[in-house]
Every structure is written in structure tokens, then in C-alpha cells.
Amino acid sequence: MTQKLQQSASDTSLVSASEAVIEAREVCKSYQTAEGPLEVLRGVDLTVNRSNMVAIVGESGVGKSTLLHLLGGLDTPSSGKIICKGTPLSELSEDQRSLFRNEHVGFVFQFHHLLEDFTALENVALPVLAAGKPLAEAEAGAEQLLAAVGLTSRKSHLPSELSGGEQQRVALARALANGPSLVLADEPTGNLDTKTGDMLHELLLEINRERGSVFIIATHNRKLAARCDKVYNLAEGAISAE
């Protein structure tokens, strides 16, 4: 395990930032197609303050995932600015954005994207190793996070040996590994049955309360959205508060 984790993590330095807040300022995003430019986002403005839990709702295909990718620095806007903790992400190089994401941003996707050859513990420890921290610290933190999501007894299991709900809980623990100021969740319960999805909703809410990280959740689930601090609707490339 030790060799596998160390070989899979890069030795990186951390990027500092100032405020636990995310802002989108006049953000536009378009893609070039055979028929011409496809405008997905048109002047989106959004500010999320420290400890807030925000839901973004809207029909499939309106750009919720695109917006989350921009907010997390996985992609860059066609125009406008994304500012995370006081840092304009567009002013960072690709490598700098990667370092910034690893320290400050956690991602939970509809599909867990766990590494299939790694145990639950190894999957959660990997982002900490990628931040250049010692193996013992990474494993200790992973143990604590898996305990927090109720998976201590499953820490040595591979993803294929876990249920869908367990896989998503591992993915959530991994997203929290470096104590991010911002957690972005893209339809995190989309592949789960109602009961398991409700359990994950409760876990998201509990972690938000206890850790104070900003959570932005793209979801079709109105029950989860209703329990967030704010709900925004994304339609026709624009965002508005509900």
C-alpha cells in the first residue's frame, strides 16, 4: 500500500489564499460547434459566503455541471472571473490551478470516480499525499474521515466490494481530505436509491454544519435543495435566486 500510494502522488507545494468564499463575476461560457458558438452560461453572477450550503437547480443540460467545473477551476470561462478565496483562478497557470484545487476545493460527482485498484483508505489518503504531506499523516486523516462517514469497517475494501452508497461516502471523504474551503457536488445522489440518497443528504448537511466548508450542490432533488441556505435556479444561461 505504501509504495502504491507514494508512486501515485506528486510532491507538490501548497498555494495560499485569503477568504473562504467563491465568486463568479459576469461569467460566460461558450463552446464552438459545427453550427457555431453554443452559449451555455451568459453573465452568471454568484457569491457564496463562508459556511453556506447552496443548491443549484435546473433542467438537465442547462449548464449546472459546467458552472461547477468553472467554480472549481477544472475549466476556464470564456469571459468573466472566478474568484476563490480572493484568488482569481484565471490568473493562475494550469499547474497552479491544479495545486489550488487540491488544497482548497473538494469534488463529489454523480459517479464516484474512485480508483478501482485502491482501497477506500488509499483513495481518501491520496489527495493528502498529492499535497506533499507524509504518508502517516495521510493515512491517519483518511482513518478519521472514513470513521466520520461510517466506513471504518470498510476501509480495506476495494470500490468493487462496496455498495453504491458506500462508494459515494468514500468519495465524500476523499473530497474532504485536505480540509477544503469549498466542496462542489454534482448530482451526488443521482445514482442512488431514495433511502440511500436521503442518508447521503443528511451526511452532507452534517458535515457542512460541523466543518464550515462552503457546499455548492447541483441537484434535481428539491427536498435536499429546500434544506440548503440558498437555492439558485439556472436557466437559459442565467442564474437567479429562488
C-alpha positions in Angstrom: 0.0 0.0 0.0 2.7 2.5 1.0 4.6 2.1 -2.3 1.4 2.3 -4.4 0.2 5.5 -2.7 3.6 7.2 -2.8 4.1 6.4 -6.5 0.6 7.8 -7.3 1.0 11.1 -5.6 3.1 14.0 -6.8 5.3 16.1 -4.4 3.6 19.5 -4.5 3.7 22.7 -2.6 0.6 24.4 -1.3 -1.0 27.6 -2.6 -2.3 30.1 0.0 -5.5 32.0 -0.4 -7.3 34.5 1.8 -11.0 34.1 2.2 -13.4 31.1 2.4 -15.6 32.4 -0.4 -16.3 31.8 -4.0 -17.5 34.4 -6.5 -18.5 34.3 -10.2 -18.5 37.7 -11.9 -20.2 38.1 -15.3 -19.1 34.5 -16.2 -19.8 33.4 -19.7 -19.0 30.1 -21.2 -19.5 29.0 -24.8 -18.3 26.1 -27.0 -17.6 26.1 -30.7 -19.7 23.6 -32.6 -20.2 22.9 -36.3 -23.3 25.1 -36.2 -21.4 28.0 -34.5 -20.9 29.0 -30.9 -23.0 27.3 -28.3 -23.6 29.6 -25.3 -24.0 27.7 -22.1 -23.6 30.4 -19.5 -24.4 34.1 -20.1 -23.2 36.5 -17.5 -23.5 34.5 -14.3 -23.0 36.3 -11.0 -22.8 34.3 -7.8 -21.3 34.9 -4.4 -21.3 32.2 -1.7 -20.1 33.2 1.8 -18.3 31.1 4.4 -20.1 28.1 5.7 -23.1 28.5 3.3 -24.7 25.5 1.7 -26.1 26.4 -1.7 -28.2 24.4 -4.1 -28.2 25.0 -7.9 -31.3 23.6 -9.6 -32.4 23.5 -13.2 -33.3 21.1 -16.0 -30.7 18.7 -17.4 -28.4 20.3 -19.9 -28.7 23.9 -18.7 -25.1 24.1 -17.6 -25.0 23.1 -13.9 -22.0 20.9 -14.3 -20.3 23.5 -16.5 -20.7 26.1 -13.7 -19.4 23.7 -11.1 -16.3 22.9 -13.2 -15.7 26.7 -13.6 -16.1 27.4 -9.9 -13.7 24.6 -9.1 -11.1 25.6 -11.7 -11.5 22.5 -13.8 -12.3 24.7 -16.7 -11.9 28.4 -17.5 -14.7 30.8 -18.5 -14.9 32.4 -22.0 -15.2 35.7 -20.2 -15.7 36.9 -16.7 -13.9 35.9 -13.5 -14.0 33.1 -10.9 -12.5 34.2 -7.6 -11.9 31.6 -4.9 -10.7 32.7 -1.5 -9.6 36.0 -3.0 -7.6 34.4 -5.8 -8.7 35.0 -9.5 -8.4 31.5 -10.9 -7.9 32.8 -14.5 -4.6 34.4 -13.4 -3.2 31.0 -12.4 -1.4 28.7 -14.8 -2.8 25.2 -15.3 -0.3 23.8 -12.8 -1.1 26.5 -10.3 -4.8 25.8 -10.6 -4.2 22.1 -10.0 -2.3 22.9 -6.8 -5.0 25.4 -5.7 -7.8 22.8 -6.3 -6.0 20.1 -4.4 -5.7 22.4 -1.3 -8.9 24.4 -1.4 -11.5 22.5 -3.4 -13.2 19.1 -3.0 -15.3 17.5 -5.7 -18.1 14.9 -5.4 -19.5 13.7 -8.7 -22.6 11.7 -9.6 -20.2 8.8 -10.4 -17.7 8.3 -7.6 -14.6 8.1 -9.8 -12.7 6.1 -7.1 -9.5 4.4 -8.2 -10.6 0.8 -8.6 -7.2 -0.8 -7.6 -7.1 1.2 -4.4 -8.8 0.5 -1.1 -11.2 3.0 0.5 -8.4 4.2 2.8 -5.9 4.6 0.0 -8.5 6.6 -2.1 -9.1 9.0 0.7 -5.4 9.3 1.6 -4.2 10.1 -1.9 -5.1 13.8 -2.1 -3.2 14.4 1.1 -0.1 12.7 -0.3 -0.5 14.8 -3.5 -0.3 17.8 -1.3 3.2 16.7 -0.2 2.3 15.5 3.3 3.7 12.4 5.0 2.2 9.0 4.5 1.4 8.6 8.2 -0.5 11.9 8.3 -2.4 11.0 5.1 -3.4 7.6 6.5 -4.4 9.0 9.9 -6.6 11.6 8.3 -8.2 9.1 6.0 -9.0 6.9 9.0 -10.7 9.8 10.7 -12.7 10.7 7.7 -13.9 7.2 7.0 -15.0 7.0 10.6 -16.9 10.2 10.1 -18.8 8.8 7.2 -19.4 5.5 9.0 -17.0 3.3 7.0 -14.3 2.3 9.4 -15.1 -1.4 8.9 -14.9 -1.0 5.1 -11.5 0.9 4.9 -9.6 -2.1 3.4 -12.3 -2.8 0.7 -11.9 -2.0 -2.9 -14.6 0.1 -4.6 -16.0 -3.0 -6.3 -16.6 -4.5 -2.9 -18.6 -1.5 -1.7 -22.3 -0.6 -2.3 -23.2 2.5 -4.3 -23.9 4.4 -1.2 -20.6 3.3 0.4 -18.7 4.3 -2.7 -20.2 7.8 -2.6 -19.4 8.1 1.1 -15.8 7.3 0.3 -15.9 9.9 -2.5 -17.2 12.4 0.0 -14.4 11.6 2.5 -11.9 11.9 -0.3 -13.3 15.4 -1.2 -12.8 16.5 2.4 -9.3 15.0 2.7 -7.4 18.3 2.6 -9.9 20.3 4.6 -11.2 22.3 1.6 -12.9 25.6 1.9 -15.2 24.7 -1.0 -16.9 21.4 -1.8 -18.6 21.1 -5.1 -21.1 18.2 -5.5 -22.6 17.4 -8.9 -25.8 15.3 -8.6 -24.1 13.3 -5.7 -27.2 11.1 -5.2 -28.2 10.8 -8.8 -27.2 7.1 -9.0 -28.6 6.2 -5.5 -31.9 4.8 -4.4 -34.2 7.2 -2.4 -33.3 5.8 1.0 -29.5 5.8 0.4 -29.7 9.2 -1.2 -31.5 10.6 1.8 -28.8 9.2 4.1 -26.1 10.9 2.0 -28.1 14.2 2.1 -28.1 14.1 5.9 -24.4 13.4 5.9 -23.7 16.4 3.6 -25.7 18.7 5.9 -24.0 17.4 9.0 -20.5 17.9 7.5 -21.4 21.4 6.4 -22.5 22.3 9.9 -19.5 20.7 11.6 -16.7 21.7 9.3 -18.0 25.0 8.0 -16.9 24.4 4.4 -18.9 26.1 1.6 -21.0 23.5 -0.2 -22.4 24.1 -3.7 -24.6 21.2 -4.8 -26.1 20.8 -8.3 -29.2 18.7 -7.8 -32.6 17.8 -9.1 -33.6 16.8 -5.6 -35.9 19.5 -4.3 -36.0 18.0 -0.8 -32.3 18.5 -0.5 -32.4 21.9 -2.1 -35.0 23.1 0.4 -32.7 22.4 3.3 -29.8 24.5 1.9 -29.2 28.1 3.0 -29.9 29.4 -0.6 -31.3 27.9 -3.8 -30.5 29.2 -7.2 -32.1 28.3 -10.5 -30.1 28.0 -13.6 -32.0 28.5 -16.9 -31.1 29.8 -20.3 -27.6 30.5 -19.2 -28.6 32.8 -16.3 -28.8 32.2 -12.6 -31.4 33.6 -10.2 -32.2 33.2 -6.5 -35.4 31.3 -5.7 
